Amino acid sequence: MQDWERLREKFNQAGQGHVFRFWNELSEAERRAFIEQLKRIDLDLVNALVRQFIKNPKRKKFEGELKTAEVISIPGTPEEIARAKLAKETGEEALRSGKVGLILVAGGQGTRLGHPGPKGTFPITPVKHKSLFQWHAEKIRAMEKRYNTELPWYIMTSEVNDRQTRDFFRDHNYFGLNPDQIFFFVQDILPAVDEEGKIILDGKGSVFTSPNGHGGTLLALRKSGALADMKRRGLEQLFYFQVDNVLVKIADPVFIGYHVLEKAEMSSKVVSKRYPHEKLGVIGLHNGRLSVIEYSELSEKDLHARNPDGSLKYNAGSIAIHMFRLDFLEAETEKGFKLPYHIAHKKIPYLDETGRRIEPQEPDGYKFETFIFDALKDTTVSVIMETKREEDFSPVKNKGGEDSPRTARRDLTDLFGRWL
């Protein structure tokens, strides 16, 4: 029995044999590529998710007690200022000792920005139009120079942009960094399914896939050998950030210091929400456990709840900047993948039975993803630190309007102005 026949039998047994519908119309090269894609699909996982979310769905409803989490606020009193000074000194010592590494999530494409390539290659700085990758790399070089250290950099790409990302770094001489300190690893993908739980084809020899969410970072770190590499280098603490945040203070010593002083397993930075309906998840205590409660899960009552001084009660907006202790990352993936999956109803292009590609006008299928902040529930000690939005958070998500290149360049210009 040939490779493809064994594969077809496997998909037939899983109730997903329809993916071979157009097999006879494919060229030899197309067949080889299709087989390679299908081999990478974890059918057992896909069917388990279909059973959980589609065949036997339990309506996701936010229930239980919600309380505010303890947050280290921006220092104002003499005691807070002294505490921040100690944290900074502790973080600086961790940096000088070579025990800190960096994790960058960079699996996205620049499609929503009208950019043909990995999002990290998007030109973002106001004057010289440096790419996001270059901008982050230059910040890393500055930190290395200041603390006479090397910061190993673990960059998570996706199947879609891995080759382009590696080529971009090579073509730009790794932006002056040591190539040996950069470790690229690829995020896992999952196929999307239709409303009956069937895997969606977006080409006659192609399954529609999408990354498994930023929670997949943890699994990919282990599968790629990155965790083992971190251990080999003697790293103890990892600073996590996302490629589209232009303001992020990479390896912020104050944040590292609080995390180290408290012996925390995972820590997070937050900003105060600007208004109730700002689309940021909120860090709080849900039934006594530290969690990020998605914006869409909060009731109108909780969204608008106020403190006696008039400020928003649930205002610790999560901005995807974290610290991880290496042994916590190892424990999270030691016995398989622990993070829960979430489902998203999306508009997904598909092939109809005649092979015609359809672009739906309404959501027609489901993507499965994981969120890294769900790991907070597994911590016993965690630090939540407030930061100034204008110094640490300006994401590039949209082509225009809020969180766009225009607002990011404005925020960078304002930051540079304050430096003068």
C-alpha positions, 0 to 999 in steps of 0.5 A: 500500500502506498503512502497516500493510500495509507493516509487516505485510509487513516482519514476515512477511518476518522470521518475526514476522507472527503479531503481526497475528493479532488486527488485525481485532479492533482499533479504529482508535485501537488500530491506530494505537497498535499501528503506532506500537509496531511501528515502533519495534521493530528487527526485524533486532536482534531476529532477530539476538538470537534466532539468537544465543541461541535458535536457536544457543545457546552455553551461557554458562559462566564460564571462565578465570582470575579474579583480584582487581582493584586497589581503593583501600581506605577510607583508614587509614594516613597515606599513604592519608589524604593521598592521599584528601585530594588526591583530594578537593581535585582533585574539588572543583576539577572541581566548581567548574570546572563540568566535572561532570554527572550521569546518573541511571537512572530507568526503573523503575516502583514495581510491586514496591514496591506503588507506582503510578508511576515508582520515583523518585516513591516516598516514601522519607525517614523523616519528611517522606516525600520522594520519591526524586527530591526527595531526590536533587534536594535533595542536588544543590542542596546540592552546587551551593551548596557549590561555587558551580556548576551540575550538569547532570542527565541523567535516563534514563526509559523509555517506560512512565514518561517522561511521568509523570516529566516531569510530576512534576518540572514539578508540583514546580517541578523541586525548586528546580533550574533546568529548563534544567539537566535533560535527560530522555531515554528508554531503548530497549525490546526485545520479549520472545520465546517459547522459539521466538523469536517476539515475545510479544503481551501484548494484541491490539494490544500487544507485550510489551516491556521496557527494554534494560538499564542498558547501554542508557544509553550508546546512549540518551545518543547517540540523544537528543542528550544527549552533544552537549548535554554537549559543548556545556556543556563537561562532561568528567566524568559521575557515574552513579547509580541512582534507588533508592539512597537513600544515594548520595553524588552527585558525591562529590568524593573519587571524582571526584578519584581518577578525574581524577587517574588520567585514568581512562575509567570508574571504579566504587565498590564495597562489601565483600560482607557474606557469600558469597551476597550478590547483588552482582556482583564487580569482578575481572580475568577473563582479564586484563580488568577485568570485573564477574562476576555473582553467578550466574556465580561458582563455590561455590569462588570465592564462598567463597574467603578471604584469609589474614586470613579476609576474602572474596577476591572481595569488591569488590561492584559498586553501580552508581555510576560515573564516565565521561569524556565522550570515553570515552562518545562512543567507546563509541557512535561506531560503533554499540552495542558492549556485548554483550547478555545473555538472561534466562529470565522469566515473561512474560504472553502471549495464546494463540491465542484471545486469552486472556491467560495468566499463566504459573507458570514462565518461558516467554520471554526478555528481552534486556538489556545491562549498563553495567559491560560497558564496563569491558572497553573501558577502559585506565585505570579506578579502583575505589574502596571506599566505606562501605556505611552511607554510600553504598549502600542500594537500594530493590528489594523491598516487604519484607525486605532492600533494602526501604523499611524498611531504606532508611529505617533506613539514612537514620535511622542516617546522620542520627544520625551527622551529629549 
